Structure formats: structure tokens, C-alpha cells
Amino acid sequence: MIKRQLYLWAGLLALALGTAGIALPLLPTVPFMILAAFCFARSNPALESRLLNHPKFGAHLVAWREKGAISRHGKWSATIAFGISIAIGFAILTFPWSLAPMGAAALCLIWIWFKPEA
């Protein structure tokens, strides 16, 4: 019972962060929605169903769940967001710390671009 409540609260938090990511450019939306669907699958099937049938996010969530796939648009959006993060890192941080965002982005982008496309 407590485990189910923790999943529910984690899902609600992920849903809130994903919703905030719609308006905040560097906060990702779909990864938080994937996490919310995962948590809701273990706590509240009705909320999971609402997410999976959502007109905007549903197809992305189902593609990820079934094939581990990321859409081409999602890949390009991630690439642009990481590019902005790298530019901010170079503008704000001093060497060698300015290399950290570039290294993290490179690793993440390699992983993203090798995932199948939806």
C-alpha cells in the first residue's frame, strides 16, 4: 500500500515537472511523462491510461514503451536543447568546467541518436 502511494506521488511529481517543461525550454517534457506513465502503471491504471491516450504525448509514450523509440522531431529537439545548454555552459563557466556540459550532452546525444525512430 505504501509502495503504491509512493509511485502515485512520484508520478504526480513527474507529471508536474513534465507540464512545467512545456513552458521552460531546458526542462524536458517527454522524459518526465515517460516516468509518470511508469509510476502510474504501478499505482493508478486510470492515470496511466489517460497519459497513454493523450493526443500530444500518447504516441511518444507508446513508442517508447513498445520499441524504445524516439521520434526524429524529438531527437532534433534534444539536440537543439543540448546545443543551447553547451552555449550557456561556455558563456558562464570557466575552463575546464565549461567542458562538462559538452561532455554530458555528447554522451546523451549519442544515446538518443542510436535509439530507433518512432
N, CA, C and O atoms as CSV, one atom per row, in Angstrom:
chain,resi,resn,atom,element,x,y,z
A,1,MET,N,N,0.823,-1.197,0.000
A,1,MET,CA,C,0.000,0.000,0.000
A,1,MET,C,C,0.865,1.257,0.000
A,1,MET,O,O,0.590,2.191,-0.754
A,2,ILE,N,N,1.897,1.297,0.827
A,2,ILE,CA,C,2.770,2.465,0.889
A,2,ILE,C,C,3.546,2.594,-0.424
A,2,ILE,O,O,3.739,3.698,-0.934
A,3,LYS,N,N,3.992,1.445,-0.969
A,3,LYS,CA,C,4.725,1.461,-2.227
A,3,LYS,C,C,3.870,2.055,-3.350
A,3,LYS,O,O,4.357,2.825,-4.179
A,4,ARG,N,N,2.618,1.690,-3.359
A,4,ARG,CA,C,1.695,2.203,-4.370
A,4,ARG,C,C,1.503,3.716,-4.224
A,4,ARG,O,O,1.445,4.436,-5.221
A,5,GLN,N,N,1.404,4.188,-2.996
A,5,GLN,CA,C,1.283,5.627,-2.747
A,5,GLN,C,C,2.546,6.378,-3.174
A,5,GLN,O,O,2.461,7.476,-3.722
A,6,LEU,N,N,3.717,5.784,-2.921
A,6,LEU,CA,C,4.962,6.424,-3.352
A,6,LEU,C,C,5.024,6.539,-4.875
A,6,LEU,O,O,5.432,7.571,-5.407
A,7,TYR,N,N,4.618,5.475,-5.572
A,7,TYR,CA,C,4.577,5.535,-7.034
A,7,TYR,C,C,3.592,6.603,-7.511
A,7,TYR,O,O,3.863,7.314,-8.478
A,8,LEU,N,N,2.467,6.712,-6.838
A,8,LEU,CA,C,1.475,7.714,-7.218
A,8,LEU,C,C,2.042,9.122,-7.060
A,8,LEU,O,O,1.910,9.946,-7.965
A,9,TRP,N,N,2.665,9.401,-5.932
A,9,TRP,CA,C,3.231,10.726,-5.685
A,9,TRP,C,C,4.397,11.009,-6.624
A,9,TRP,O,O,4.550,12.132,-7.105
A,10,ALA,N,N,5.219,9.999,-6.887
A,10,ALA,CA,C,6.323,10.179,-7.841
A,10,ALA,C,C,5.770,10.463,-9.235
A,10,ALA,O,O,6.315,11.294,-9.961
A,11,GLY,N,N,4.695,9.780,-9.610
A,11,GLY,CA,C,4.061,10.010,-10.904
A,11,GLY,C,C,3.485,11.409,-11.003
A,11,GLY,O,O,3.619,12.069,-12.034
A,12,LEU,N,N,2.847,11.862,-9.943
A,12,LEU,CA,C,2.283,13.215,-9.935
A,12,LEU,C,C,3.383,14.270,-10.018
A,12,LEU,O,O,3.226,15.277,-10.709
A,13,LEU,N,N,4.500,14.043,-9.314
A,13,LEU,CA,C,5.623,14.966,-9.379
A,13,LEU,C,C,6.217,14.988,-10.792
A,13,LEU,O,O,6.503,16.055,-11.336
A,14,ALA,N,N,6.396,13.808,-11.377
A,14,ALA,CA,C,6.925,13.740,-12.744
A,14,ALA,C,C,5.979,14.424,-13.726
A,14,ALA,O,O,6.422,15.120,-14.640
A,15,LEU,N,N,4.694,14.229,-13.538
A,15,LEU,CA,C,3.704,14.878,-14.395
A,15,LEU,C,C,3.789,16.399,-14.259
A,15,LEU,O,O,3.709,17.117,-15.256
A,16,ALA,N,N,3.949,16.890,-13.033
A,16,ALA,CA,C,4.069,18.339,-12.807
A,16,ALA,C,C,5.339,18.884,-13.459
A,16,ALA,O,O,5.303,19.941,-14.088
A,17,LEU,N,N,6.460,18.174,-13.317
A,17,LEU,CA,C,7.704,18.627,-13.931
A,17,LEU,C,C,7.612,18.587,-15.453
A,17,LEU,O,O,8.108,19.486,-16.132
A,18,GLY,N,N,6.981,17.547,-15.988
A,18,GLY,CA,C,6.789,17.465,-17.433
A,18,GLY,C,C,5.902,18.577,-17.948
A,18,GLY,O,O,6.144,19.126,-19.022
A,19,THR,N,N,4.885,18.908,-17.191
A,19,THR,CA,C,3.995,20.002,-17.574
A,19,THR,C,C,4.748,21.332,-17.539
A,19,THR,O,O,4.570,22.170,-18.423
A,20,ALA,N,N,5.586,21.526,-16.522
A,20,ALA,CA,C,6.393,22.746,-16.448
A,20,ALA,C,C,7.367,22.808,-17.624
A,20,ALA,O,O,7.693,23.892,-18.107
A,21,GLY,N,N,7.834,21.640,-18.084
A,21,GLY,CA,C,8.770,21.588,-19.203
A,21,GLY,C,C,8.178,22.071,-20.512
A,21,GLY,O,O,8.917,22.386,-21.445
A,22,ILE,N,N,6.860,22.135,-20.596
A,22,ILE,CA,C,6.229,22.674,-21.805
A,22,ILE,C,C,6.601,24.143,-21.969
A,22,ILE,O,O,6.842,24.605,-23.085
A,23,ALA,N,N,6.646,24.870,-20.868
A,23,ALA,CA,C,6.918,26.307,-20.923
A,23,ALA,C,C,8.397,26.642,-20.696
A,23,ALA,O,O,8.872,27.673,-21.172
A,24,LEU,N,N,9.123,25.790,-19.982
A,24,LEU,CA,C,10.531,26.066,-19.675
A,24,LEU,C,C,11.418,25.345,-20.681
A,24,LEU,O,O,11.381,24.117,-20.759
A,25,PRO,N,N,12.210,26.075,-21.448
A,25,PRO,CA,C,12.913,25.482,-22.584
A,25,PRO,C,C,13.945,24.412,-22.248
A,25,PRO,O,O,14.142,23.504,-23.056
A,26,LEU,N,N,14.604,24.470,-21.116
A,26,LEU,CA,C,15.640,23.485,-20.815
A,26,LEU,C,C,15.149,22.336,-19.939
A,26,LEU,O,O,15.927,21.440,-19.613
A,27,LEU,N,N,13.894,22.346,-19.560
A,27,LEU,CA,C,13.327,21.262,-18.768
A,27,LEU,C,C,12.604,20.316,-19.724
A,27,LEU,O,O,11.652,20.722,-20.391
A,28,PRO,N,N,13.046,19.061,-19.798
A,28,PRO,CA,C,12.427,18.154,-20.771
A,28,PRO,C,C,11.003,17.783,-20.383
A,28,PRO,O,O,10.675,17.710,-19.199
A,29,THR,N,N,10.175,17.554,-21.362
A,29,THR,CA,C,8.780,17.194,-21.116
A,29,THR,C,C,8.563,15.698,-21.221
A,29,THR,O,O,8.096,15.068,-20.273
A,30,VAL,N,N,8.899,15.127,-22.366
A,30,VAL,CA,C,8.565,13.718,-22.626
A,30,VAL,C,C,9.237,12.764,-21.641
A,30,VAL,O,O,8.576,11.825,-21.199
A,31,PRO,N,N,10.525,12.943,-21.262
A,31,PRO,CA,C,11.095,12.012,-20.284
A,31,PRO,C,C,10.329,11.997,-18.950
A,31,PRO,O,O,10.188,10.947,-18.322
A,32,PHE,N,N,9.844,13.155,-18.532
A,32,PHE,CA,C,9.055,13.195,-17.294
A,32,PHE,C,C,7.697,12.516,-17.493
A,32,PHE,O,O,7.175,11.885,-16.574
A,33,MET,N,N,7.132,12.646,-18.684
A,33,MET,CA,C,5.864,11.963,-18.970
A,33,MET,C,C,6.075,10.446,-19.021
A,33,MET,O,O,5.210,9.687,-18.583
A,34,ILE,N,N,7.211,10.005,-19.550
A,34,ILE,CA,C,7.541,8.571,-19.551
A,34,ILE,C,C,7.649,8.075,-18.120
A,34,ILE,O,O,7.128,7.011,-17.786
A,35,LEU,N,N,8.325,8.842,-17.275
A,35,LEU,CA,C,8.447,8.473,-15.862
A,35,LEU,C,C,7.079,8.458,-15.186
A,35,LEU,O,O,6.790,7.559,-14.396
A,36,ALA,N,N,6.246,9.434,-15.486
A,36,ALA,CA,C,4.903,9.480,-14.903
A,36,ALA,C,C,4.097,8.253,-15.316
A,36,ALA,O,O,3.416,7.650,-14.486
A,37,ALA,N,N,4.169,7.876,-16.604
A,37,ALA,CA,C,3.436,6.692,-17.068
A,37,ALA,C,C,3.942,5.436,-16.363
A,37,ALA,O,O,3.153,4.568,-15.991
A,38,PHE,N,N,5.249,5.341,-16.182
A,38,PHE,CA,C,5.841,4.204,-15.468
A,38,PHE,C,C,5.297,4.124,-14.042
A,38,PHE,O,O,4.888,3.059,-13.581
A,39,CYS,N,N,5.298,5.259,-13.355
A,39,CYS,CA,C,4.817,5.290,-11.959
A,39,CYS,C,C,3.314,5.017,-11.882
A,39,CYS,O,O,2.860,4.290,-10.999
A,40,PHE,N,N,2.545,5.594,-12.798
A,40,PHE,CA,C,1.102,5.386,-12.784
A,40,PHE,C,C,0.743,3.939,-13.118
A,40,PHE,O,O,-0.275,3.434,-12.645
A,41,ALA,N,N,1.565,3.265,-13.928
A,41,ALA,CA,C,1.311,1.852,-14.236
A,41,ALA,C,C,1.372,1.004,-12.974
A,41,ALA,O,O,0.745,-0.052,-12.899
A,42,ARG,N,N,2.122,1.465,-11.989
A,42,ARG,CA,C,2.276,0.726,-10.744
A,42,ARG,C,C,1.387,1.243,-9.615
A,42,ARG,O,O,1.355,0.674,-8.524
A,43,SER,N,N,0.659,2.338,-9.897
A,43,SER,CA,C,-0.141,2.907,-8.817
A,43,SER,C,C,-1.574,3.226,-9.215
A,43,SER,O,O,-2.491,3.016,-8.421
A,44,ASN,N,N,-1.786,3.726,-10.425
A,44,ASN,CA,C,-3.113,4.178,-10.821
A,44,ASN,C,C,-3.308,3.961,-12.323
A,44,ASN,O,O,-2.981,4.838,-13.123
A,45,PRO,N,N,-3.841,2.793,-12.711
A,45,PRO,CA,C,-4.006,2.489,-14.133
A,45,PRO,C,C,-4.872,3.506,-14.886
A,45,PRO,O,O,-4.692,3.683,-16.091
A,46,ALA,N,N,-5.787,4.164,-14.218
A,46,ALA,CA,C,-6.627,5.160,-14.892
A,46,ALA,C,C,-5.791,6.358,-15.341
A,46,ALA,O,O,-5.976,6.860,-16.449
A,47,LEU,N,N,-4.874,6.819,-14.489
A,47,LEU,CA,C,-3.997,7.931,-14.867
A,47,LEU,C,C,-3.022,7.498,-15.960
A,47,LEU,O,O,-2.712,8.276,-16.863
A,48,GLU,N,N,-2.538,6.258,-15.878
A,48,GLU,CA,C,-1.659,5.740,-16.924
A,48,GLU,C,C,-2.391,5.741,-18.265
A,48,GLU,O,O,-1.835,6.160,-19.280
A,49,SER,N,N,-3.621,5.277,-18.267
A,49,SER,CA,C,-4.413,5.227,-19.484
A,49,SER,C,C,-4.627,6.627,-20.065
A,49,SER,O,O,-4.563,6.816,-21.280
A,50,ARG,N,N,-4.879,7.598,-19.198
A,50,ARG,CA,C,-5.058,8.982,-19.672
A,50,ARG,C,C,-3.794,9.504,-20.344
A,50,ARG,O,O,-3.862,10.191,-21.363
A,51,LEU,N,N,-2.641,9.173,-19.768
A,51,LEU,CA,C,-1.390,9.618,-20.381
A,51,LEU,C,C,-1.148,8.914,-21.717
A,51,LEU,O,O,-0.774,9.558,-22.697
A,52,LEU,N,N,-1.359,7.602,-21.759
A,52,LEU,CA,C,-1.110,6.842,-22.984
A,52,LEU,C,C,-2.067,7.225,-24.106
A,52,LEU,O,O,-1.740,7.053,-25.280
A,53,ASN,N,N,-3.231,7.737,-23.765
A,53,ASN,CA,C,-4.210,8.159,-24.763
A,53,ASN,C,C,-4.206,9.664,-25.001
A,53,ASN,O,O,-5.053,10.173,-25.735
A,54,HIS,N,N,-3.274,10.375,-24.398
A,54,HIS,CA,C,-3.193,11.823,-24.547
A,54,HIS,C,C,-2.881,12.159,-26.010
A,54,HIS,O,O,-2.016,11.525,-26.614
A,55,PRO,N,N,-3.575,13.147,-26.582
A,55,PRO,CA,C,-3.358,13.456,-28.002
A,55,PRO,C,C,-1.941,13.947,-28.333
A,55,PRO,O,O,-1.463,13.728,-29.446
A,56,LYS,N,N,-1.278,14.593,-27.403
A,56,LYS,CA,C,0.065,15.131,-27.671
A,56,LYS,C,C,1.179,14.161,-27.280
A,56,LYS,O,O,2.125,13.975,-28.045
A,57,PHE,N,N,1.085,13.545,-26.110
A,57,PHE,CA,C,2.169,12.719,-25.586
A,57,PHE,C,C,1.956,11.226,-25.765
A,57,PHE,O,O,2.915,10.457,-25.706
A,58,GLY,N,N,0.735,10.806,-25.981
A,58,GLY,CA,C,0.406,9.390,-26.006
A,58,GLY,C,C,1.220,8.583,-26.994
A,58,GLY,O,O,1.742,7.523,-26.648
A,59,ALA,N,N,1.337,9.069,-28.223
A,59,ALA,CA,C,2.074,8.315,-29.241
A,59,ALA,C,C,3.548,8.170,-28.871
A,59,ALA,O,O,4.143,7.117,-29.101
A,60,HIS,N,N,4.138,9.215,-28.300
A,60,HIS,CA,C,5.541,9.150,-27.884
A,60,HIS,C,C,5.726,8.137,-26.754
A,60,HIS,O,O,6.695,7.378,-26.743
A,61,LEU,N,N,4.802,8.133,-25.818
A,61,LEU,CA,C,4.896,7.214,-24.688
A,61,LEU,C,C,4.745,5.773,-25.143
A,61,LEU,O,O,5.488,4.900,-24.694
A,62,VAL,N,N,3.800,5.516,-26.022
A,62,VAL,CA,C,3.581,4.159,-26.519
A,62,VAL,C,C,4.788,3.696,-27.346
A,62,VAL,O,O,5.221,2.551,-27.219
A,63,ALA,N,N,5.330,4.576,-28.188
A,63,ALA,CA,C,6.504,4.222,-28.995
A,63,ALA,C,C,7.694,3.891,-28.103
A,63,ALA,O,O,8.442,2.953,-28.379
A,64,TRP,N,N,7.867,4.660,-27.037
A,64,TRP,CA,C,8.965,4.385,-26.109
A,64,TRP,C,C,8.737,3.059,-25.393
A,64,TRP,O,O,9.656,2.250,-25.267
A,65,ARG,N,N,7.540,2.843,-24.936
A,65,ARG,CA,C,7.227,1.638,-24.178
A,65,ARG,C,C,7.362,0.381,-25.032
A,65,ARG,O,O,7.882,-0.632,-24.564
A,66,GLU,N,N,6.900,0.438,-26.273
A,66,GLU,CA,C,6.894,-0.756,-27.118
A,66,GLU,C,C,8.220,-1.010,-27.820
A,66,GLU,O,O,8.630,-2.162,-27.967
A,67,LYS,N,N,8.899,0.052,-28.256
A,67,LYS,CA,C,10.097,-0.139,-29.076
A,67,LYS,C,C,11.332,0.587,-28.551
A,67,LYS,O,O,12.418,0.438,-29.112
A,68,GLY,N,N,11.181,1.371,-27.483
A,68,GLY,CA,C,12.294,2.198,-27.038
A,68,GLY,C,C,12.625,3.259,-28.068
A,68,GLY,O,O,13.777,3.679,-28.186
A,69,ALA,N,N,11.607,3.700,-28.824
A,69,ALA,CA,C,11.807,4.597,-29.958
A,69,ALA,C,C,11.605,6.057,-29.570
A,69,ALA,O,O,10.805,6.391,-28.695
A,70,ILE,N,N,12.366,6.916,-30.257
A,70,ILE,CA,C,12.259,8.368,-30.099
A,70,ILE,C,C,12.030,8.938,-31.488
A,70,ILE,O,O,12.724,8.565,-32.433
A,71,SER,N,N,11.071,9.832,-31.621
A,71,SER,CA,C,10.772,10.409,-32.933
A,71,SER,C,C,11.936,11.261,-33.428
A,71,SER,O,O,12.745,11.740,-32.633
A,72,ARG,N,N,12.016,11.444,-34.730
A,72,ARG,CA,C,13.065,12.283,-35.314
A,72,ARG,C,C,12.937,13.713,-34.782
A,72,ARG,O,O,13.940,14.361,-34.482
A,73,HIS,N,N,11.702,14.196,-34.669
A,73,HIS,CA,C,11.478,15.542,-34.116
A,73,HIS,C,C,12.007,15.623,-32.688
A,73,HIS,O,O,12.631,16.616,-32.313
A,74,GLY,N,N,11.765,14.591,-31.895
A,74,GLY,CA,C,12.268,14.561,-30.524
A,74,GLY,C,C,13.785,14.564,-30.463
A,74,GLY,O,O,14.380,15.210,-29.601
A,75,LYS,N,N,14.407,13.835,-31.384
A,75,LYS,CA,C,15.864,13.802,-31.429
A,75,LYS,C,C,16.428,15.181,-31.772
A,75,LYS,O,O,17.396,15.629,-31.158
A,76,TRP,N,N,15.821,15.851,-32.754
A,76,TRP,CA,C,16.299,17.188,-33.126
A,76,TRP,C,C,16.031,18.194,-32.022
A,76,TRP,O,O,16.843,19.087,-31.782
A,77,SER,N,N,14.897,18.054,-31.350
A,77,SER,CA,C,14.598,18.965,-30.235
A,77,SER,C,C,15.627,18.799,-29.124
A,77,SER,O,O,16.089,19.786,-28.551
A,78,ALA,N,N,15.986,17.562,-28.819
A,78,ALA,CA,C,17.004,17.307,-27.800
A,78,ALA,C,C,18.352,17.872,-28.231
A,78,ALA,O,O,19.076,18.443,-27.416
A,79,THR,N,N,18.686,17.718,-29.489
A,79,THR,CA,C,19.959,18.230,-29.996
A,79,THR,C,C,20.025,19.749,-29.861
A,79,THR,O,O,21.051,20.291,-29.450
A,80,ILE,N,N,18.947,20.432,-30.201
A,80,ILE,CA,C,18.908,21.892,-30.075
A,80,ILE,C,C,18.998,22.313,-28.610
A,80,ILE,O,O,19.733,23.241,-28.270
A,81,ALA,N,N,18.250,21.628,-27.744
A,81,ALA,CA,C,18.289,21.966,-26.315
A,81,ALA,C,C,19.685,21.744,-25.735
A,81,ALA,O,O,20.172,22.561,-24.953
A,82,PHE,N,N,20.328,20.638,-26.119
A,82,PHE,CA,C,21.689,20.398,-25.637
A,82,PHE,C,C,22.653,21.449,-26.195
A,82,PHE,O,O,23.581,21.865,-25.501
A,83,GLY,N,N,22.444,21.877,-27.434
A,83,GLY,CA,C,23.287,22.928,-28.012
A,83,GLY,C,C,23.183,24.221,-27.217
A,83,GLY,O,O,24.187,24.888,-26.965
A,84,ILE,N,N,21.970,24.566,-26.826
A,84,ILE,CA,C,21.763,25.766,-26.002
A,84,ILE,C,C,22.456,25.600,-24.653
A,84,ILE,O,O,23.089,26.533,-24.159
A,85,SER,N,N,22.337,24.409,-24.054
A,85,SER,CA,C,22.994,24.152,-22.768
A,85,SER,C,C,24.509,24.274,-22.882
A,85,SER,O,O,25.164,24.828,-21.999
A,86,ILE,N,N,25.058,23.755,-23.971
A,86,ILE,CA,C,26.510,23.860,-24.180
A,86,ILE,C,C,26.918,25.317,-24.310
A,86,ILE,O,O,27.909,25.736,-23.711
A,87,ALA,N,N,26.169,26.098,-25.085
A,87,ALA,CA,C,26.488,27.519,-25.263
A,87,ALA,C,C,26.429,28.259,-23.933
A,87,ALA,O,O,27.301,29.076,-23.637
A,88,ILE,N,N,25.406,27.977,-23.132
A,88,ILE,CA,C,25.303,28.619,-21.814
A,88,ILE,C,C,26.482,28.212,-20.933
A,88,ILE,O,O,27.046,29.039,-20.217
A,89,GLY,N,N,26.848,26.928,-20.990
A,89,GLY,CA,C,27.988,26.451,-20.204
A,89,GLY,C,C,29.277,27.162,-20.578
A,89,GLY,O,O,30.052,27.549,-19.703
A,90,PHE,N,N,29.512,27.339,-21.891
A,90,PHE,CA,C,30.713,28.052,-22.318
A,90,PHE,C,C,30.673,29.523,-21.912
A,90,PHE,O,O,31.714,30.114,-21.626
A,91,ALA,N,N,29.480,30.117,-21.886
A,91,ALA,CA,C,29.354,31.535,-21.536
A,91,ALA,C,C,29.518,31.784,-20.040
A,91,ALA,O,O,30.055,32.814,-19.634
A,92,ILE,N,N,29.061,30.856,-19.236
A,92,ILE,CA,C,29.019,31.078,-17.787
A,92,ILE,C,C,30.200,30.459,-17.042
A,92,ILE,O,O,30.735,31.054,-16.106
A,93,LEU,N,N,30.600,29.262,-17.465
A,93,LEU,CA,C,31.614,28.516,-16.723
A,93,LEU,C,C,33.022,28.798,-17.232
A,93,LEU,O,O,33.218,29.184,-18.385
A,94,THR,N,N,33.995,28.600,-16.351
A,94,THR,CA,C,35.389,28.759,-16.738
A,94,THR,C,C,35.964,27.399,-17.117
A,94,THR,O,O,35.455,26.354,-16.711
A,95,PHE,N,N,37.027,27.436,-17.897
A,95,PHE,CA,C,37.709,26.208,-18.286
A,95,PHE,C,C,38.328,25.579,-17.045
A,95,PHE,O,O,38.889,26.332,-16.248
A,96,PRO,N,N,38.282,24.308,-16.811
A,96,PRO,CA,C,37.792,23.206,-17.626
A,96,PRO,C,C,36.323,22.857,-17.365
A,96,PRO,O,O,35.782,21.942,-17.987
A,97,TRP,N,N,35.678,23.587,-16.444
A,97,TRP,CA,C,34.291,23.254,-16.103
A,97,TRP,C,C,33.345,23.474,-17.282
A,97,TRP,O,O,32.281,22.859,-17.351
A,98,SER,N,N,33.722,24.332,-18.189
A,98,SER,CA,C,32.879,24.592,-19.350
A,98,SER,C,C,32.781,23.378,-20.273
A,98,SER,O,O,31.886,23.309,-21.115
A,99,LEU,N,N,33.690,22.432,-20.119
A,99,LEU,CA,C,33.651,21.213,-20.931
A,99,LEU,C,C,32.631,20.200,-20.415
A,99,LEU,O,O,32.225,19.304,-21.154
A,100,ALA,N,N,32.216,20.331,-19.156
A,100,ALA,CA,C,31.283,19.365,-18.567
A,100,ALA,C,C,29.942,19.304,-19.305
A,100,ALA,O,O,29.484,18.206,-19.620
A,101,PRO,N,N,29.291,20.445,-19.595
A,101,PRO,CA,C,28.024,20.353,-20.342
A,101,PRO,C,C,28.205,19.731,-21.720
A,101,PRO,O,O,27.331,19.005,-22.196
A,102,MET,N,N,29.340,20.014,-22.363
A,102,MET,CA,C,29.575,19.453,-23.684
A,102,MET,C,C,29.752,17.939,-23.597
A,102,MET,O,O,29.229,17.209,-24.439
A,103,GLY,N,N,30.471,17.469,-22.607
A,103,GLY,CA,C,30.667,16.030,-22.445
A,103,GLY,C,C,29.372,15.313,-22.128
A,103,GLY,O,O,29.081,14.263,-22.702
A,104,ALA,N,N,28.587,15.879,-21.210
A,104,ALA,CA,C,27.306,15.270,-20.848
A,104,ALA,C,C,26.367,15.254,-22.047
A,104,ALA,O,O,25.699,14.252,-22.304
A,105,ALA,N,N,26.317,16.355,-22.775
A,105,ALA,CA,C,25.443,16.433,-23.948
A,105,ALA,C,C,25.876,15.436,-25.013
A,105,ALA,O,O,25.033,14.786,-25.631
A,106,ALA,N,N,27.177,15.309,-25.234
A,106,ALA,CA,C,27.670,14.371,-26.250
A,106,ALA,C,C,27.262,12.945,-25.912
A,106,ALA,O,O,26.790,12.214,-26.782
A,107,LEU,N,N,27.438,12.547,-24.670
A,107,LEU,CA,C,27.047,11.187,-24.265
A,107,LEU,C,C,25.550,10.958,-24.436
A,107,LEU,O,O,25.124,9.926,-24.954
A,108,CYS,N,N,24.763,11.924,-23.997
A,108,CYS,CA,C,23.308,11.788,-24.112
A,108,CYS,C,C,22.854,11.774,-25.565
A,108,CYS,O,O,21.985,10.987,-25.939
A,109,LEU,N,N,23.435,12.632,-26.376
A,109,LEU,CA,C,23.031,12.692,-27.782
A,109,LEU,C,C,23.420,11.432,-28.543
A,109,LEU,O,O,22.677,10.980,-29.415
A,110,ILE,N,N,24.568,10.866,-28.224
A,110,ILE,CA,C,24.944,9.590,-28.853
A,110,ILE,C,C,23.896,8.540,-28.525
A,110,ILE,O,O,23.452,7.801,-29.404
A,111,TRP,N,N,23.502,8.475,-27.266
A,111,TRP,CA,C,22.484,7.504,-26.848
A,111,TRP,C,C,21.151,7.762,-27.559
A,111,TRP,O,O,20.517,6.831,-28.055
A,112,ILE,N,N,20.734,9.027,-27.605
A,112,ILE,CA,C,19.469,9.388,-28.232
A,112,ILE,C,C,19.455,9.050,-29.718
A,112,ILE,O,O,18.488,8.469,-30.211
A,113,TRP,N,N,20.518,9.408,-30.434
A,113,TRP,CA,C,20.527,9.209,-31.876
A,113,TRP,C,C,20.677,7.752,-32.280
A,113,TRP,O,O,20.366,7.397,-33.417
A,114,PHE,N,N,21.147,6.900,-31.374
A,114,PHE,CA,C,21.215,5.469,-31.687
A,114,PHE,C,C,19.942,4.717,-31.324
A,114,PHE,O,O,19.828,3.527,-31.617
A,115,LYS,N,N,18.993,5.380,-30.701
A,115,LYS,CA,C,17.690,4.751,-30.410
A,115,LYS,C,C,16.892,4.666,-31.706
A,115,LYS,O,O,17.048,5.519,-32.580
A,116,PRO,N,N,16.037,3.649,-31.845
A,116,PRO,CA,C,15.203,3.570,-33.050
A,116,PRO,C,C,14.227,4.754,-33.121
A,116,PRO,O,O,13.906,5.380,-32.111
A,117,GLU,N,N,13.772,5.035,-34.335
A,117,GLU,CA,C,12.835,6.143,-34.531
A,117,GLU,C,C,11.406,5.632,-34.544
A,117,GLU,O,O,11.116,4.539,-35.032
A,118,ALA,N,N,10.521,6.454,-33.993
A,118,ALA,CA,C,9.116,6.091,-33.919
A,118,ALA,C,C,8.464,6.212,-35.281
A,118,ALA,O,O,7.270,5.945,-35.420
